[in-house]
Amino acid sequence: MFLTKLELQNFRSFEHEVIELDDITVFVGENNTGKSTIRY
């Protein structure tokens, strides 16, 4: 199973955002910015 898009709603500074994902997508950010809270 592959993720094709990520939809964020009321998450941190995102009111509503849809992110289309490619074959390889990397989330990069500082510590404690919520990277690990993104689940599929």
PDB file of all heavy atoms in Angstrom:
ATOM      1  N   MET A   1       0.849  -1.177   0.000  1.00  0.00           N
ATOM      2  CA  MET A   1       0.000   0.000   0.000  1.00  0.00           C
ATOM      3  C   MET A   1       0.892   1.237   0.000  1.00  0.00           C
ATOM      4  O   MET A   1       1.858   1.310   0.751  1.00  0.00           O
ATOM      5  CB  MET A   1      -0.896   0.002   1.234  1.00  0.00           C
ATOM      6  CG  MET A   1      -1.737   1.245   1.333  1.00  0.00           C
ATOM      7  SD  MET A   1      -3.050   1.171   2.548  1.00  0.00           S
ATOM      8  CE  MET A   1      -2.181   1.516   4.031  1.00  0.00           C
ATOM      9  N   PHE A   2       0.554   2.195  -0.847  1.00  0.00           N
ATOM     10  CA  PHE A   2       1.305   3.440  -0.928  1.00  0.00           C
ATOM     11  C   PHE A   2       0.386   4.610  -0.625  1.00  0.00           C
ATOM     12  O   PHE A   2      -0.786   4.612  -1.022  1.00  0.00           O
ATOM     13  CB  PHE A   2       1.885   3.630  -2.333  1.00  0.00           C
ATOM     14  CG  PHE A   2       2.948   2.635  -2.664  1.00  0.00           C
ATOM     15  CD1 PHE A   2       2.655   1.501  -3.390  1.00  0.00           C
ATOM     16  CD2 PHE A   2       4.246   2.831  -2.236  1.00  0.00           C
ATOM     17  CE1 PHE A   2       3.626   0.582  -3.696  1.00  0.00           C
ATOM     18  CE2 PHE A   2       5.231   1.916  -2.531  1.00  0.00           C
ATOM     19  CZ  PHE A   2       4.927   0.789  -3.267  1.00  0.00           C
ATOM     20  N   LEU A   3       0.916   5.589   0.063  1.00  0.00           N
ATOM     21  CA  LEU A   3       0.176   6.827   0.295  1.00  0.00           C
ATOM     22  C   LEU A   3       0.313   7.705  -0.939  1.00  0.00           C
ATOM     23  O   LEU A   3       1.403   7.846  -1.488  1.00  0.00           O
ATOM     24  CB  LEU A   3       0.740   7.565   1.500  1.00  0.00           C
ATOM     25  CG  LEU A   3       0.634   6.855   2.836  1.00  0.00           C
ATOM     26  CD1 LEU A   3       1.326   7.668   3.917  1.00  0.00           C
ATOM     27  CD2 LEU A   3      -0.808   6.635   3.208  1.00  0.00           C
ATOM     28  N   THR A   4      -0.783   8.288  -1.384  1.00  0.00           N
ATOM     29  CA  THR A   4      -0.738   9.167  -2.552  1.00  0.00           C
ATOM     30  C   THR A   4      -0.955  10.625  -2.185  1.00  0.00           C
ATOM     31  O   THR A   4      -0.578  11.515  -2.934  1.00  0.00           O
ATOM     32  CB  THR A   4      -1.788   8.753  -3.591  1.00  0.00           C
ATOM     33  OG1 THR A   4      -3.073   8.768  -2.976  1.00  0.00           O
ATOM     34  CG2 THR A   4      -1.495   7.354  -4.125  1.00  0.00           C
ATOM     35  N   LYS A   5      -1.579  10.871  -1.037  1.00  0.00           N
ATOM     36  CA  LYS A   5      -1.755  12.249  -0.591  1.00  0.00           C
ATOM     37  C   LYS A   5      -1.894  12.270   0.922  1.00  0.00           C
ATOM     38  O   LYS A   5      -2.224  11.263   1.557  1.00  0.00           O
ATOM     39  CB  LYS A   5      -2.962  12.907  -1.244  1.00  0.00           C
ATOM     40  CG  LYS A   5      -4.298  12.379  -0.783  1.00  0.00           C
ATOM     41  CD  LYS A   5      -5.425  13.138  -1.447  1.00  0.00           C
ATOM     42  CE  LYS A   5      -6.757  12.572  -1.016  1.00  0.00           C
ATOM     43  NZ  LYS A   5      -7.873  13.317  -1.578  1.00  0.00           N
ATOM     44  N   LEU A   6      -1.623  13.429   1.482  1.00  0.00           N
ATOM     45  CA  LEU A   6      -1.735  13.649   2.921  1.00  0.00           C
ATOM     46  C   LEU A   6      -2.644  14.844   3.121  1.00  0.00           C
ATOM     47  O   LEU A   6      -2.416  15.906   2.536  1.00  0.00           O
ATOM     48  CB  LEU A   6      -0.353  13.922   3.514  1.00  0.00           C
ATOM     49  CG  LEU A   6      -0.296  14.224   4.997  1.00  0.00           C
ATOM     50  CD1 LEU A   6      -0.687  12.985   5.796  1.00  0.00           C
ATOM     51  CD2 LEU A   6       1.091  14.673   5.386  1.00  0.00           C
ATOM     52  N   GLU A   7      -3.685  14.677   3.912  1.00  0.00           N
ATOM     53  CA  GLU A   7      -4.619  15.768   4.173  1.00  0.00           C
ATOM     54  C   GLU A   7      -4.514  16.165   5.641  1.00  0.00           C
ATOM     55  O   GLU A   7      -4.691  15.323   6.531  1.00  0.00           O
ATOM     56  CB  GLU A   7      -6.049  15.349   3.839  1.00  0.00           C
ATOM     57  CG  GLU A   7      -7.036  16.466   3.987  1.00  0.00           C
ATOM     58  CD  GLU A   7      -8.412  16.104   3.459  1.00  0.00           C
ATOM     59  OE1 GLU A   7      -8.564  15.006   2.872  1.00  0.00           O
ATOM     60  OE2 GLU A   7      -9.327  16.926   3.625  1.00  0.00           O
ATOM     61  N   LEU A   8      -4.200  17.419   5.879  1.00  0.00           N
ATOM     62  CA  LEU A   8      -4.077  17.950   7.236  1.00  0.00           C
ATOM     63  C   LEU A   8      -5.233  18.900   7.499  1.00  0.00           C
ATOM     64  O   LEU A   8      -5.545  19.746   6.664  1.00  0.00           O
ATOM     65  CB  LEU A   8      -2.762  18.711   7.392  1.00  0.00           C
ATOM     66  CG  LEU A   8      -1.483  17.928   7.100  1.00  0.00           C
ATOM     67  CD1 LEU A   8      -0.289  18.858   7.094  1.00  0.00           C
ATOM     68  CD2 LEU A   8      -1.289  16.830   8.106  1.00  0.00           C
ATOM     69  N   GLN A   9      -5.857  18.755   8.658  1.00  0.00           N
ATOM     70  CA  GLN A   9      -6.937  19.659   9.025  1.00  0.00           C
ATOM     71  C   GLN A   9      -6.792  20.011  10.498  1.00  0.00           C
ATOM     72  O   GLN A   9      -6.726  19.124  11.353  1.00  0.00           O
ATOM     73  CB  GLN A   9      -8.294  19.016   8.767  1.00  0.00           C
ATOM     74  CG  GLN A   9      -9.427  19.965   8.951  1.00  0.00           C
ATOM     75  CD  GLN A   9     -10.711  19.425   8.361  1.00  0.00           C
ATOM     76  OE1 GLN A   9     -10.743  18.384   7.728  1.00  0.00           O
ATOM     77  NE2 GLN A   9     -11.793  20.127   8.578  1.00  0.00           N
ATOM     78  N   ASN A  10      -6.702  21.302  10.771  1.00  0.00           N
ATOM     79  CA  ASN A  10      -6.523  21.821  12.130  1.00  0.00           C
ATOM     80  C   ASN A  10      -5.331  21.167  12.823  1.00  0.00           C
ATOM     81  O   ASN A  10      -5.412  20.724  13.959  1.00  0.00           O
ATOM     82  CB  ASN A  10      -7.795  21.616  12.963  1.00  0.00           C
ATOM     83  CG  ASN A  10      -8.963  22.377  12.384  1.00  0.00           C
ATOM     84  OD1 ASN A  10      -8.808  23.479  11.880  1.00  0.00           O
ATOM     85  ND2 ASN A  10     -10.135  21.788  12.427  1.00  0.00           N
ATOM     86  N   PHE A  11      -4.208  21.104  12.134  1.00  0.00           N
ATOM     87  CA  PHE A  11      -2.980  20.534  12.678  1.00  0.00           C
ATOM     88  C   PHE A  11      -1.911  21.610  12.705  1.00  0.00           C
ATOM     89  O   PHE A  11      -1.522  22.130  11.652  1.00  0.00           O
ATOM     90  CB  PHE A  11      -2.513  19.351  11.825  1.00  0.00           C
ATOM     91  CG  PHE A  11      -1.218  18.744  12.281  1.00  0.00           C
ATOM     92  CD1 PHE A  11      -1.175  17.961  13.418  1.00  0.00           C
ATOM     93  CD2 PHE A  11      -0.054  18.976  11.584  1.00  0.00           C
ATOM     94  CE1 PHE A  11       0.020  17.399  13.847  1.00  0.00           C
ATOM     95  CE2 PHE A  11       1.141  18.414  11.995  1.00  0.00           C
ATOM     96  CZ  PHE A  11       1.179  17.631  13.136  1.00  0.00           C
ATOM     97  N   ARG A  12      -1.467  21.975  13.890  1.00  0.00           N
ATOM     98  CA  ARG A  12      -0.473  23.034  14.067  1.00  0.00           C
ATOM     99  C   ARG A  12      -0.889  24.281  13.296  1.00  0.00           C
ATOM    100  O   ARG A  12      -1.927  24.833  13.553  1.00  0.00           O
ATOM    101  CB  ARG A  12       0.907  22.546  13.688  1.00  0.00           C
ATOM    102  CG  ARG A  12       1.342  21.340  14.493  1.00  0.00           C
ATOM    103  CD  ARG A  12       2.737  21.503  14.961  1.00  0.00           C
ATOM    104  NE  ARG A  12       3.101  20.334  15.745  1.00  0.00           N
ATOM    105  CZ  ARG A  12       3.659  20.422  16.919  1.00  0.00           C
ATOM    106  NH1 ARG A  12       3.925  21.573  17.441  1.00  0.00           N
ATOM    107  NH2 ARG A  12       3.981  19.340  17.573  1.00  0.00           N
ATOM    108  N   SER A  13      -0.125  24.724  12.315  1.00  0.00           N
ATOM    109  CA  SER A  13      -0.467  25.955  11.595  1.00  0.00           C
ATOM    110  C   SER A  13      -1.303  25.697  10.347  1.00  0.00           C
ATOM    111  O   SER A  13      -1.628  26.623   9.611  1.00  0.00           O
ATOM    112  CB  SER A  13       0.817  26.696  11.189  1.00  0.00           C
ATOM    113  OG  SER A  13       1.574  25.903  10.287  1.00  0.00           O
ATOM    114  N   PHE A  14      -1.701  24.434  10.104  1.00  0.00           N
ATOM    115  CA  PHE A  14      -2.487  24.104   8.915  1.00  0.00           C
ATOM    116  C   PHE A  14      -3.967  24.073   9.253  1.00  0.00           C
ATOM    117  O   PHE A  14      -4.412  23.229  10.015  1.00  0.00           O
ATOM    118  CB  PHE A  14      -2.081  22.727   8.369  1.00  0.00           C
ATOM    119  CG  PHE A  14      -0.652  22.630   7.941  1.00  0.00           C
ATOM    120  CD1 PHE A  14       0.294  22.049   8.773  1.00  0.00           C
ATOM    121  CD2 PHE A  14      -0.254  23.129   6.715  1.00  0.00           C
ATOM    122  CE1 PHE A  14       1.615  21.954   8.384  1.00  0.00           C
ATOM    123  CE2 PHE A  14       1.067  23.036   6.316  1.00  0.00           C
ATOM    124  CZ  PHE A  14       2.000  22.454   7.146  1.00  0.00           C
ATOM    125  N   GLU A  15      -4.726  24.978   8.666  1.00  0.00           N
ATOM    126  CA  GLU A  15      -6.172  24.919   8.844  1.00  0.00           C
ATOM    127  C   GLU A  15      -6.739  23.779   7.999  1.00  0.00           C
ATOM    128  O   GLU A  15      -7.510  22.961   8.477  1.00  0.00           O
ATOM    129  CB  GLU A  15      -6.817  26.237   8.440  1.00  0.00           C
ATOM    130  CG  GLU A  15      -8.303  26.275   8.695  1.00  0.00           C
ATOM    131  CD  GLU A  15      -8.890  27.620   8.400  1.00  0.00           C
ATOM    132  OE1 GLU A  15      -8.243  28.628   8.702  1.00  0.00           O
ATOM    133  OE2 GLU A  15      -9.997  27.654   7.861  1.00  0.00           O
ATOM    134  N   HIS A  16      -6.348  23.745   6.728  1.00  0.00           N
ATOM    135  CA  HIS A  16      -6.702  22.641   5.841  1.00  0.00           C
ATOM    136  C   HIS A  16      -5.704  22.637   4.694  1.00  0.00           C
ATOM    137  O   HIS A  16      -5.548  23.629   4.000  1.00  0.00           O
ATOM    138  CB  HIS A  16      -8.122  22.781   5.302  1.00  0.00           C
ATOM    139  CG  HIS A  16      -8.508  21.620   4.441  1.00  0.00           C
ATOM    140  ND1 HIS A  16      -8.530  21.687   3.073  1.00  0.00           N
ATOM    141  CD2 HIS A  16      -8.851  20.349   4.756  1.00  0.00           C
ATOM    142  CE1 HIS A  16      -8.878  20.518   2.580  1.00  0.00           C
ATOM    143  NE2 HIS A  16      -9.084  19.683   3.585  1.00  0.00           N
ATOM    144  N   GLU A  17      -5.037  21.520   4.495  1.00  0.00           N
ATOM    145  CA  GLU A  17      -4.008  21.401   3.461  1.00  0.00           C
ATOM    146  C   GLU A  17      -3.999  19.976   2.925  1.00  0.00           C
ATOM    147  O   GLU A  17      -4.120  19.025   3.679  1.00  0.00           O
ATOM    148  CB  GLU A  17      -2.643  21.736   4.044  1.00  0.00           C
ATOM    149  CG  GLU A  17      -1.536  21.800   3.041  1.00  0.00           C
ATOM    150  CD  GLU A  17      -1.614  23.005   2.137  1.00  0.00           C
ATOM    151  OE1 GLU A  17      -2.074  24.059   2.600  1.00  0.00           O
ATOM    152  OE2 GLU A  17      -1.216  22.885   0.981  1.00  0.00           O
ATOM    153  N   VAL A  18      -3.887  19.834   1.604  1.00  0.00           N
ATOM    154  CA  VAL A  18      -3.750  18.533   0.964  1.00  0.00           C
ATOM    155  C   VAL A  18      -2.391  18.516   0.279  1.00  0.00           C
ATOM    156  O   VAL A  18      -2.090  19.391  -0.525  1.00  0.00           O
ATOM    157  CB  VAL A  18      -4.874  18.265  -0.057  1.00  0.00           C
ATOM    158  CG1 VAL A  18      -4.641  16.941  -0.761  1.00  0.00           C
ATOM    159  CG2 VAL A  18      -6.229  18.282   0.629  1.00  0.00           C
ATOM    160  N   ILE A  19      -1.568  17.513   0.610  1.00  0.00           N
ATOM    161  CA  ILE A  19      -0.227  17.393   0.045  1.00  0.00           C
ATOM    162  C   ILE A  19      -0.191  16.138  -0.810  1.00  0.00           C
ATOM    163  O   ILE A  19      -0.417  15.034  -0.314  1.00  0.00           O
ATOM    164  CB  ILE A  19       0.835  17.302   1.162  1.00  0.00           C
ATOM    165  CG1 ILE A  19       0.757  18.521   2.066  1.00  0.00           C
ATOM    166  CG2 ILE A  19       2.228  17.138   0.576  1.00  0.00           C
ATOM    167  CD1 ILE A  19       1.573  18.403   3.331  1.00  0.00           C
ATOM    168  N   GLU A  20       0.056  16.318  -2.104  1.00  0.00           N
ATOM    169  CA  GLU A  20       0.193  15.177  -3.016  1.00  0.00           C
ATOM    170  C   GLU A  20       1.594  14.599  -2.828  1.00  0.00           C
ATOM    171  O   GLU A  20       2.578  15.335  -2.809  1.00  0.00           O
ATOM    172  CB  GLU A  20      -0.004  15.628  -4.468  1.00  0.00           C
ATOM    173  CG  GLU A  20      -1.391  16.193  -4.747  1.00  0.00           C
ATOM    174  CD  GLU A  20      -2.504  15.167  -4.678  1.00  0.00           C
ATOM    175  OE1 GLU A  20      -2.244  13.980  -4.958  1.00  0.00           O
ATOM    176  OE2 GLU A  20      -3.628  15.557  -4.334  1.00  0.00           O
ATOM    177  N   LEU A  21       1.696  13.275  -2.674  1.00  0.00           N
ATOM    178  CA  LEU A  21       2.969  12.618  -2.415  1.00  0.00           C
ATOM    179  C   LEU A  21       3.500  11.934  -3.671  1.00  0.00           C
ATOM    180  O   LEU A  21       2.739  11.364  -4.441  1.00  0.00           O
ATOM    181  CB  LEU A  21       2.808  11.590  -1.292  1.00  0.00           C
ATOM    182  CG  LEU A  21       2.273  12.123   0.033  1.00  0.00           C
ATOM    183  CD1 LEU A  21       2.038  10.977   0.990  1.00  0.00           C
ATOM    184  CD2 LEU A  21       3.214  13.145   0.628  1.00  0.00           C
ATOM    185  N   ASP A  22       4.822  11.988  -3.854  1.00  0.00           N
ATOM    186  CA  ASP A  22       5.489  11.300  -4.952  1.00  0.00           C
ATOM    187  C   ASP A  22       5.886   9.896  -4.500  1.00  0.00           C
ATOM    188  O   ASP A  22       5.561   9.471  -3.397  1.00  0.00           O
ATOM    189  CB  ASP A  22       6.744  12.070  -5.377  1.00  0.00           C
ATOM    190  CG  ASP A  22       6.395  13.406  -6.031  1.00  0.00           C
ATOM    191  OD1 ASP A  22       5.337  13.494  -6.675  1.00  0.00           O
ATOM    192  OD2 ASP A  22       7.198  14.345  -5.894  1.00  0.00           O
ATOM    193  N   ASP A  23       6.619   9.181  -5.353  1.00  0.00           N
ATOM    194  CA  ASP A  23       7.082   7.841  -4.995  1.00  0.00           C
ATOM    195  C   ASP A  23       7.956   7.868  -3.748  1.00  0.00           C
ATOM    196  O   ASP A  23       7.883   6.984  -2.907  1.00  0.00           O
ATOM    197  CB  ASP A  23       7.868   7.215  -6.144  1.00  0.00           C
ATOM    198  CG  ASP A  23       6.977   6.881  -7.330  1.00  0.00           C
ATOM    199  OD1 ASP A  23       5.754   6.768  -7.138  1.00  0.00           O
ATOM    200  OD2 ASP A  23       7.514   6.741  -8.439  1.00  0.00           O
ATOM    201  N   ILE A  24       8.804   8.891  -3.632  1.00  0.00           N
ATOM    202  CA  ILE A  24       9.647   9.070  -2.446  1.00  0.00           C
ATOM    203  C   ILE A  24       9.375  10.457  -1.885  1.00  0.00           C
ATOM    204  O   ILE A  24       9.560  11.456  -2.570  1.00  0.00           O
ATOM    205  CB  ILE A  24      11.143   8.920  -2.772  1.00  0.00           C
ATOM    206  CG1 ILE A  24      11.426   7.511  -3.279  1.00  0.00           C
ATOM    207  CG2 ILE A  24      11.992   9.248  -1.549  1.00  0.00           C
ATOM    208  CD1 ILE A  24      12.847   7.295  -3.737  1.00  0.00           C
ATOM    209  N   THR A  25       8.905  10.507  -0.654  1.00  0.00           N
ATOM    210  CA  THR A  25       8.631  11.777   0.022  1.00  0.00           C
ATOM    211  C   THR A  25       9.291  11.734   1.387  1.00  0.00           C
ATOM    212  O   THR A  25       9.159  10.752   2.110  1.00  0.00           O
ATOM    213  CB  THR A  25       7.117  12.002   0.188  1.00  0.00           C
ATOM    214  OG1 THR A  25       6.503  11.957  -1.099  1.00  0.00           O
ATOM    215  CG2 THR A  25       6.825  13.334   0.838  1.00  0.00           C
ATOM    216  N   VAL A  26      10.001  12.797   1.741  1.00  0.00           N
ATOM    217  CA  VAL A  26      10.722  12.863   3.008  1.00  0.00           C
ATOM    218  C   VAL A  26      10.226  14.084   3.785  1.00  0.00           C
ATOM    219  O   VAL A  26      10.142  15.177   3.238  1.00  0.00           O
ATOM    220  CB  VAL A  26      12.246  12.973   2.767  1.00  0.00           C
ATOM    221  CG1 VAL A  26      12.986  13.079   4.077  1.00  0.00           C
ATOM    222  CG2 VAL A  26      12.746  11.797   1.951  1.00  0.00           C
ATOM    223  N   PHE A  27       9.893  13.883   5.052  1.00  0.00           N
ATOM    224  CA  PHE A  27       9.505  14.975   5.925  1.00  0.00           C
ATOM    225  C   PHE A  27      10.715  15.362   6.773  1.00  0.00           C
ATOM    226  O   PHE A  27      11.272  14.521   7.486  1.00  0.00           O
ATOM    227  CB  PHE A  27       8.343  14.566   6.847  1.00  0.00           C
ATOM    228  CG  PHE A  27       7.070  14.333   6.101  1.00  0.00           C
ATOM    229  CD1 PHE A  27       6.689  13.060   5.734  1.00  0.00           C
ATOM    230  CD2 PHE A  27       6.260  15.397   5.759  1.00  0.00           C
ATOM    231  CE1 PHE A  27       5.523  12.827   5.043  1.00  0.00           C
ATOM    232  CE2 PHE A  27       5.082  15.190   5.055  1.00  0.00           C
ATOM    233  CZ  PHE A  27       4.716  13.904   4.701  1.00  0.00           C
ATOM    234  N   VAL A  28      11.106  16.620   6.689  1.00  0.00           N
ATOM    235  CA  VAL A  28      12.295  17.103   7.385  1.00  0.00           C
ATOM    236  C   VAL A  28      11.887  18.288   8.252  1.00  0.00           C
ATOM    237  O   VAL A  28      11.136  19.158   7.811  1.00  0.00           O
ATOM    238  CB  VAL A  28      13.378  17.551   6.370  1.00  0.00           C
ATOM    239  CG1 VAL A  28      14.586  18.102   7.080  1.00  0.00           C
ATOM    240  CG2 VAL A  28      13.760  16.398   5.460  1.00  0.00           C
ATOM    241  N   GLY A  29      12.394  18.313   9.478  1.00  0.00           N
ATOM    242  CA  GLY A  29      12.097  19.449  10.345  1.00  0.00           C
ATOM    243  C   GLY A  29      12.824  19.321  11.669  1.00  0.00           C
ATOM    244  O   GLY A  29      13.400  18.287  11.990  1.00  0.00           O
ATOM    245  N   GLU A  30      12.774  20.385  12.420  1.00  0.00           N
ATOM    246  CA  GLU A  30      13.398  20.436  13.738  1.00  0.00           C
ATOM    247  C   GLU A  30      12.699  19.461  14.687  1.00  0.00           C
ATOM    248  O   GLU A  30      11.594  19.003  14.423  1.00  0.00           O
ATOM    249  CB  GLU A  30      13.297  21.854  14.316  1.00  0.00           C
ATOM    250  CG  GLU A  30      13.980  22.915  13.473  1.00  0.00           C
ATOM    251  CD  GLU A  30      15.486  22.802  13.525  1.00  0.00           C
ATOM    252  OE1 GLU A  30      16.026  22.370  14.554  1.00  0.00           O
ATOM    253  OE2 GLU A  30      16.123  23.142  12.512  1.00  0.00           O
ATOM    254  N   ASN A  31      13.347  19.169  15.801  1.00  0.00           N
ATOM    255  CA  ASN A  31      12.736  18.335  16.842  1.00  0.00           C
ATOM    256  C   ASN A  31      11.483  19.015  17.384  1.00  0.00           C
ATOM    257  O   ASN A  31      11.390  20.237  17.427  1.00  0.00           O
ATOM    258  CB  ASN A  31      13.719  18.090  17.990  1.00  0.00           C
ATOM    259  CG  ASN A  31      14.874  17.202  17.565  1.00  0.00           C
ATOM    260  OD1 ASN A  31      14.775  16.476  16.581  1.00  0.00           O
ATOM    261  ND2 ASN A  31      15.950  17.252  18.300  1.00  0.00           N
ATOM    262  N   ASN A  32      10.517  18.201  17.783  1.00  0.00           N
ATOM    263  CA  ASN A  32       9.250  18.683  18.378  1.00  0.00           C
ATOM    264  C   ASN A  32       8.431  19.532  17.430  1.00  0.00           C
ATOM    265  O   ASN A  32       7.756  20.471  17.843  1.00  0.00           O
ATOM    266  CB  ASN A  32       9.511  19.451  19.680  1.00  0.00           C
ATOM    267  CG  ASN A  32      10.037  18.566  20.777  1.00  0.00           C
ATOM    268  OD1 ASN A  32       9.654  17.407  20.871  1.00  0.00           O
ATOM    269  ND2 ASN A  32      10.931  19.089  21.593  1.00  0.00           N
ATOM    270  N   THR A  33       8.470  19.232  16.126  1.00  0.00           N
ATOM    271  CA  THR A  33       7.636  19.970  15.169  1.00  0.00           C
ATOM    272  C   THR A  33       6.485  19.133  14.653  1.00  0.00           C
ATOM    273  O   THR A  33       5.730  19.580  13.803  1.00  0.00           O
ATOM    274  CB  THR A  33       8.470  20.475  13.975  1.00  0.00           C
ATOM    275  OG1 THR A  33       9.098  19.371  13.345  1.00  0.00           O
ATOM    276  CG2 THR A  33       9.497  21.487  14.404  1.00  0.00           C
ATOM    277  N   GLY A  34       6.327  17.880  15.114  1.00  0.00           N
ATOM    278  CA  GLY A  34       5.172  17.071  14.764  1.00  0.00           C
ATOM    279  C   GLY A  34       5.375  16.073  13.644  1.00  0.00           C
ATOM    280  O   GLY A  34       4.404  15.520  13.153  1.00  0.00           O
ATOM    281  N   LYS A  35       6.603  15.845  13.222  1.00  0.00           N
ATOM    282  CA  LYS A  35       6.847  14.885  12.130  1.00  0.00           C
ATOM    283  C   LYS A  35       6.338  13.497  12.492  1.00  0.00           C
ATOM    284  O   LYS A  35       5.731  12.830  11.667  1.00  0.00           O
ATOM    285  CB  LYS A  35       8.348  14.813  11.800  1.00  0.00           C
ATOM    286  CG  LYS A  35       8.939  16.083  11.254  1.00  0.00           C
ATOM    287  CD  LYS A  35      10.406  15.922  10.935  1.00  0.00           C
ATOM    288  CE  LYS A  35      11.236  15.457  12.097  1.00  0.00           C
ATOM    289  NZ  LYS A  35      11.441  16.358  13.194  1.00  0.00           N
ATOM    290  N   SER A  36       6.583  13.047  13.707  1.00  0.00           N
ATOM    291  CA  SER A  36       6.189  11.697  14.103  1.00  0.00           C
ATOM    292  C   SER A  36       4.698  11.561  14.358  1.00  0.00           C
ATOM    293  O   SER A  36       4.195  10.450  14.486  1.00  0.00           O
ATOM    294  CB  SER A  36       6.981  11.253  15.329  1.00  0.00           C
ATOM    295  OG  SER A  36       6.662  12.072  16.427  1.00  0.00           O
ATOM    296  N   THR A  37       3.953  12.652  14.405  1.00  0.00           N
ATOM    297  CA  THR A  37       2.515  12.566  14.628  1.00  0.00           C
ATOM    298  C   THR A  37       1.758  12.370  13.322  1.00  0.00           C
ATOM    299  O   THR A  37       0.548  12.166  13.345  1.00  0.00           O
ATOM    300  CB  THR A  37       1.970  13.812  15.337  1.00  0.00           C
ATOM    301  OG1 THR A  37       2.207  14.955  14.518  1.00  0.00           O
ATOM    302  CG2 THR A  37       2.613  14.007  16.692  1.00  0.00           C
ATOM    303  N   ILE A  38       2.451  12.422  12.185  1.00  0.00           N
ATOM    304  CA  ILE A  38       1.815  12.169  10.905  1.00  0.00           C
ATOM    305  C   ILE A  38       1.717  10.659  10.725  1.00  0.00           C
ATOM    306  O   ILE A  38       2.710   9.966  10.650  1.00  0.00           O
ATOM    307  CB  ILE A  38       2.603  12.826   9.756  1.00  0.00           C
ATOM    308  CG1 ILE A  38       2.653  14.336   9.967  1.00  0.00           C
ATOM    309  CG2 ILE A  38       1.979  12.482   8.421  1.00  0.00           C
ATOM    310  CD1 ILE A  38       3.542  15.053   9.002  1.00  0.00           C
ATOM    311  N   ARG A  39       0.513  10.151  10.702  1.00  0.00           N
ATOM    312  CA  ARG A  39       0.264   8.712  10.596  1.00  0.00           C
ATOM    313  C   ARG A  39      -0.528   8.440   9.332  1.00  0.00           C
ATOM    314  O   ARG A  39      -1.192   9.301   8.805  1.00  0.00           O
ATOM    315  CB  ARG A  39      -0.551   8.234  11.801  1.00  0.00           C
ATOM    316  CG  ARG A  39       0.062   8.601  13.121  1.00  0.00           C
ATOM    317  CD  ARG A  39       0.738   7.414  13.723  1.00  0.00           C
ATOM    318  NE  ARG A  39       1.175   7.757  15.058  1.00  0.00           N
ATOM    319  CZ  ARG A  39       2.403   7.598  15.477  1.00  0.00           C
ATOM    320  NH1 ARG A  39       3.306   7.114  14.680  1.00  0.00           N
ATOM    321  NH2 ARG A  39       2.754   7.921  16.692  1.00  0.00           N
ATOM    322  N   TYR A  40      -0.487   7.197   8.886  1.00  0.00           N
ATOM    323  CA  TYR A  40      -1.307   6.804   7.725  1.00  0.00           C
ATOM    324  C   TYR A  40      -2.328   5.793   8.135  1.00  0.00           C
ATOM    325  O   TYR A  40      -2.321   5.237   9.174  1.00  0.00           O
ATOM    326  CB  TYR A  40      -0.442   6.258   6.586  1.00  0.00           C
ATOM    327  CG  TYR A  40       0.362   5.063   6.927  1.00  0.00           C
ATOM    328  CD1 TYR A  40      -0.135   3.798   6.699  1.00  0.00           C
ATOM    329  CD2 TYR A  40       1.630   5.192   7.478  1.00  0.00           C
ATOM    330  CE1 TYR A  40       0.623   2.684   7.010  1.00  0.00           C
ATOM    331  CE2 TYR A  40       2.381   4.086   7.789  1.00  0.00           C
ATOM    332  CZ  TYR A  40       1.864   2.835   7.560  1.00  0.00           C
ATOM    333  OH  TYR A  40       2.612   1.741   7.871  1.00  0.00           O
TER     334      TYR A  40
END
